[in-house]
Structure formats: C-alpha cells, structure tokens
Amino acid sequence: MAIEWRESLATGHETIDSQHKELFKRFNNLLNACKEGRGQDEVCRLLSFLGDYVRSHFAAEEELQARYNYGGYDVHKKEHERFIADLHKLADQIRQEGSSLSVVIETNQVMVNWLLKHISGTDRELASFLRSVG
C-alpha cells in the first residue's frame, strides 16, 4: 500500500515540499519493489538516497527554523538526529548481513514512522509556523 503525499503536509516552502514529495516517491518505490520481490535490491538504493537527502534537507529545514526563531527548533533537530542515527544503524546492518529481509523490514518500519510521525506531525507544525510568519 502506497503512502500518498497530501497537500495538508505542505510547508509552503517549495524546496522543502519538493524534497518531502521525493521522499514519499522513494519510499513507495521500496514498497513496490517489496511487492515484486525486489525489496533487497531497492533498500540499498533508498538508503543511499537518504544519506544525501538528510544532509541537504535537514540543513534547509534547520536554517529556516533558525532564521525565523522557531520555538520548536531543538525538538525538531533532535528528531532529525534520531533519524540519522536510525539510518546509520540500517547501514551498519547492511554492512554486516547484506540487504537481508530483516533490513528491508526494519527500513520499512523506520520510514513509515518517519513519514507518519515526523512529516505529518513535526513538519506540519513547522509549516503552520512558517505560514504565520509569511
């Protein structure tokens, strides 16, 4: 089952919104690959993408938060740091056991949690704040 982007998730910041949409697309690629029995191949591509994604995307979000003195900055940054730690853990698992089924399952869990809790929760609060400051 695909996880769909909704406009209610939009921050109003074009770059951040396009990055979020790309994240949804990449995760859905993993879900589709899993349905077709190719999850172990796709998980490596997703984690490689995420390694680059988090550096640029989190930096952009955090810069906006700092620029507008967002009160939730510290909590938001800690969530970013936890996600990065989760990605490192997944990368370590792949180095140790290859792109096993357990890594695919763990990646799915990490991604669903991130999409449902962070983007639709924490980022949504940030979006509301950014709209309020123009």
ZADO-1210 file (C-alpha; in nm, 4 decimals, padded with zeros to 6 digits):
<atoms>
<atom x="00.0000" y="00.0000" z="00.0000" code="MET" pos="1"/>
<atom x="00.1493" y="00.3314" z="-00.1116" code="ALA" pos="2"/>
<atom x="00.1768" y="00.6265" z="00.1219" code="ILE" pos="3"/>
<atom x="00.0377" y="00.9287" z="-00.0576" code="GLU" pos="4"/>
<atom x="00.1513" y="01.2891" z="-00.0355" code="TRP" pos="5"/>
<atom x="-00.1265" y="01.5218" z="00.0768" code="ARG" pos="6"/>
<atom x="-00.1276" y="01.8960" z="00.0297" code="GLU" pos="7"/>
<atom x="-00.2066" y="01.9278" z="00.4008" code="SER" pos="8"/>
<atom x="00.1574" y="01.8215" z="00.4526" code="LEU" pos="9"/>
<atom x="00.2896" y="02.1153" z="00.2504" code="ALA" pos="10"/>
<atom x="00.5086" y="02.3632" z="00.4363" code="THR" pos="11"/>
<atom x="00.4601" y="02.6341" z="00.1783" code="GLY" pos="12"/>
<atom x="00.8358" y="02.6300" z="00.1136" code="HIS" pos="13"/>
<atom x="00.8870" y="02.4988" z="-00.2398" code="GLU" pos="14"/>
<atom x="01.2237" y="02.3310" z="-00.1820" code="THR" pos="15"/>
<atom x="01.1200" y="02.1526" z="00.1368" code="ILE" pos="16"/>
<atom x="00.7890" y="02.0409" z="-00.0133" code="ASP" pos="17"/>
<atom x="00.9582" y="01.9025" z="-00.3240" code="SER" pos="18"/>
<atom x="01.2092" y="01.7180" z="-00.1050" code="GLN" pos="19"/>
<atom x="00.9262" y="01.5678" z="00.1009" code="HIS" pos="20"/>
<atom x="00.7466" y="01.4589" z="-00.2165" code="LYS" pos="21"/>
<atom x="01.0652" y="01.2921" z="-00.3379" code="GLU" pos="22"/>
<atom x="01.0944" y="01.1085" z="-00.0062" code="LEU" pos="23"/>
<atom x="00.7396" y="00.9753" z="-00.0445" code="PHE" pos="24"/>
<atom x="00.8207" y="00.8667" z="-00.4011" code="LYS" pos="25"/>
<atom x="01.1376" y="00.6851" z="-00.2954" code="ARG" pos="26"/>
<atom x="00.9638" y="00.5053" z="-00.0114" code="PHE" pos="27"/>
<atom x="00.6836" y="00.3991" z="-00.2435" code="ASN" pos="28"/>
<atom x="00.9498" y="00.2637" z="-00.4818" code="ASN" pos="29"/>
<atom x="01.0681" y="00.0438" z="-00.1949" code="LEU" pos="30"/>
<atom x="00.7132" y="-00.0722" z="-00.1192" code="LEU" pos="31"/>
<atom x="00.6543" y="-00.1583" z="-00.4850" code="ASN" pos="32"/>
<atom x="00.9865" y="-00.3401" z="-00.5055" code="ALA" pos="33"/>
<atom x="00.8919" y="-00.5425" z="-00.1971" code="CYS" pos="34"/>
<atom x="00.5643" y="-00.6463" z="-00.3613" code="LYS" pos="35"/>
<atom x="00.7621" y="-00.7624" z="-00.6654" code="GLU" pos="36"/>
<atom x="01.0211" y="-00.9489" z="-00.4575" code="GLY" pos="37"/>
<atom x="01.2935" y="-00.6891" z="-00.5259" code="ARG" pos="38"/>
<atom x="01.2971" y="-00.5224" z="-00.1813" code="GLY" pos="39"/>
<atom x="01.6504" y="-00.6300" z="-00.1030" code="GLN" pos="40"/>
<atom x="01.7803" y="-00.4559" z="-00.4164" code="ASP" pos="41"/>
<atom x="01.5790" y="-00.1387" z="-00.3630" code="GLU" pos="42"/>
<atom x="01.6636" y="-00.0939" z="00.0061" code="VAL" pos="43"/>
<atom x="02.0260" y="-00.0152" z="-00.0812" code="CYS" pos="44"/>
<atom x="01.9162" y="00.2485" z="-00.3332" code="ARG" pos="45"/>
<atom x="01.6820" y="00.4058" z="-00.0774" code="LEU" pos="46"/>
<atom x="01.9442" y="00.4192" z="00.1965" code="LEU" pos="47"/>
<atom x="02.1989" y="00.5661" z="-00.0455" code="SER" pos="48"/>
<atom x="01.9480" y="00.8342" z="-00.1453" code="PHE" pos="49"/>
<atom x="01.8658" y="00.9060" z="00.2197" code="LEU" pos="50"/>
<atom x="02.2321" y="00.9574" z="00.3043" code="GLY" pos="51"/>
<atom x="02.2404" y="01.2563" z="00.0687" code="ASP" pos="52"/>
<atom x="01.8825" y="01.3614" z="00.1352" code="TYR" pos="53"/>
<atom x="01.9168" y="01.4093" z="00.5080" code="VAL" pos="54"/>
<atom x="02.2223" y="01.6301" z="00.4804" code="ARG" pos="55"/>
<atom x="02.0663" y="01.8802" z="00.2399" code="SER" pos="56"/>
<atom x="01.7043" y="01.8563" z="00.3509" code="HIS" pos="57"/>
<atom x="01.7650" y="01.8767" z="00.7250" code="PHE" pos="58"/>
<atom x="02.0084" y="02.1641" z="00.6758" code="ALA" pos="59"/>
<atom x="01.7449" y="02.3568" z="00.4766" code="ALA" pos="60"/>
<atom x="01.4744" y="02.2964" z="00.7377" code="GLU" pos="61"/>
<atom x="01.7009" y="02.3849" z="01.0272" code="GLU" pos="62"/>
<atom x="01.8236" y="02.7010" z="00.8548" code="GLU" pos="63"/>
<atom x="01.4634" y="02.8179" z="00.8108" code="LEU" pos="64"/>
<atom x="01.3872" y="02.7416" z="01.1731" code="GLN" pos="65"/>
<atom x="01.6904" y="02.9363" z="01.2925" code="ALA" pos="66"/>
<atom x="01.6188" y="03.2286" z="01.0588" code="ARG" pos="67"/>
<atom x="01.2643" y="03.2689" z="01.1941" code="TYR" pos="68"/>
<atom x="01.3475" y="03.1804" z="01.5566" code="ASN" pos="69"/>
<atom x="01.1189" y="02.8772" z="01.5556" code="TYR" pos="70"/>
<atom x="01.0408" y="02.7763" z="01.9154" code="GLY" pos="71"/>
<atom x="01.0357" y="02.4056" z="01.8311" code="GLY" pos="72"/>
<atom x="01.3858" y="02.4090" z="01.6816" code="TYR" pos="73"/>
<atom x="01.5555" y="02.1968" z="01.9496" code="ASP" pos="74"/>
<atom x="01.2898" y="01.9231" z="01.9425" code="VAL" pos="75"/>
<atom x="01.2838" y="01.9249" z="01.5630" code="HIS" pos="76"/>
<atom x="01.6635" y="01.8994" z="01.5409" code="LYS" pos="77"/>
<atom x="01.6659" y="01.6082" z="01.7882" code="LYS" pos="78"/>
<atom x="01.4162" y="01.4218" z="01.5692" code="GLU" pos="79"/>
<atom x="01.6459" y="01.4779" z="01.2716" code="HIS" pos="80"/>
<atom x="01.9386" y="01.3440" z="01.4740" code="GLU" pos="81"/>
<atom x="01.7392" y="01.0324" z="01.5752" code="ARG" pos="82"/>
<atom x="01.6516" y="00.9661" z="01.2112" code="PHE" pos="83"/>
<atom x="02.0175" y="00.9985" z="01.1112" code="ILE" pos="84"/>
<atom x="02.1091" y="00.7533" z="01.3892" code="ALA" pos="85"/>
<atom x="01.8440" y="00.5111" z="01.2567" code="ASP" pos="86"/>
<atom x="01.9934" y="00.5405" z="00.9073" code="LEU" pos="87"/>
<atom x="02.3419" y="00.4677" z="01.0416" code="HIS" pos="88"/>
<atom x="02.2067" y="00.1621" z="01.2210" code="LYS" pos="89"/>
<atom x="02.0467" y="00.0365" z="00.8981" code="LEU" pos="90"/>
<atom x="02.3683" y="00.0981" z="00.7033" code="ALA" pos="91"/>
<atom x="02.5614" y="-00.0975" z="00.9679" code="ASP" pos="92"/>
<atom x="02.3131" y="-00.3850" z="00.9364" code="GLN" pos="93"/>
<atom x="02.3637" y="-00.3918" z="00.5599" code="ILE" pos="94"/>
<atom x="02.7423" y="-00.3971" z="00.6041" code="ARG" pos="95"/>
<atom x="02.7107" y="-00.6859" z="00.8495" code="GLN" pos="96"/>
<atom x="02.4415" y="-00.9016" z="00.6891" code="GLU" pos="97"/>
<atom x="02.3835" y="-00.7605" z="00.3427" code="GLY" pos="98"/>
<atom x="02.0443" y="-00.6392" z="00.2261" code="SER" pos="99"/>
<atom x="01.8605" y="-00.9118" z="00.4118" code="SER" pos="100"/>
<atom x="01.4882" y="-00.9379" z="00.4598" code="LEU" pos="101"/>
<atom x="01.5275" y="-00.8127" z="00.8177" code="SER" pos="102"/>
<atom x="01.6959" y="-00.4937" z="00.6885" code="VAL" pos="103"/>
<atom x="01.4131" y="-00.4403" z="00.4387" code="VAL" pos="104"/>
<atom x="01.1548" y="-00.4818" z="00.7156" code="ILE" pos="105"/>
<atom x="01.3453" y="-00.2539" z="00.9531" code="GLU" pos="106"/>
<atom x="01.3813" y="00.0098" z="00.6787" code="THR" pos="107"/>
<atom x="01.0073" y="-00.0056" z="00.6121" code="ASN" pos="108"/>
<atom x="00.9359" y="00.0464" z="00.9817" code="GLN" pos="109"/>
<atom x="01.1779" y="00.3387" z="01.0118" code="VAL" pos="110"/>
<atom x="01.0358" y="00.5044" z="00.7008" code="MET" pos="111"/>
<atom x="00.6697" y="00.4605" z="00.7957" code="VAL" pos="112"/>
<atom x="00.7427" y="00.6003" z="01.1403" code="ASN" pos="113"/>
<atom x="00.9273" y="00.8960" z="00.9866" code="TRP" pos="114"/>
<atom x="00.6599" y="00.9720" z="00.7280" code="LEU" pos="115"/>
<atom x="00.3695" y="00.9375" z="00.9671" code="LEU" pos="116"/>
<atom x="00.5133" y="01.0974" z="01.2771" code="LYS" pos="117"/>
<atom x="00.7721" y="01.3494" z="01.1653" code="HIS" pos="118"/>
<atom x="00.6456" y="01.4799" z="00.8340" code="ILE" pos="119"/>
<atom x="00.2752" y="01.4678" z="00.9183" code="SER" pos="120"/>
<atom x="00.3346" y="01.5868" z="01.2756" code="GLY" pos="121"/>
<atom x="00.6511" y="01.7822" z="01.3497" code="THR" pos="122"/>
<atom x="00.6958" y="01.9200" z="00.9973" code="ASP" pos="123"/>
<atom x="00.3294" y="02.0100" z="00.9812" code="ARG" pos="124"/>
<atom x="00.3710" y="02.2225" z="01.2958" code="GLU" pos="125"/>
<atom x="00.6729" y="02.3867" z="01.1339" code="LEU" pos="126"/>
<atom x="00.4676" y="02.4527" z="00.8191" code="ALA" pos="127"/>
<atom x="00.1978" y="02.6237" z="01.0212" code="SER" pos="128"/>
<atom x="00.4590" y="02.8414" z="01.1893" code="PHE" pos="129"/>
<atom x="00.6250" y="02.9319" z="00.8579" code="LEU" pos="130"/>
<atom x="00.2895" y="03.0307" z="00.7080" code="ARG" pos="131"/>
<atom x="00.2208" y="03.2516" z="01.0115" code="SER" pos="132"/>
<atom x="00.5460" y="03.4437" z="00.9632" code="VAL" pos="133"/>
<atom x="00.4903" y="03.4807" z="00.5907" code="GLY" pos="134"/>
</atoms>
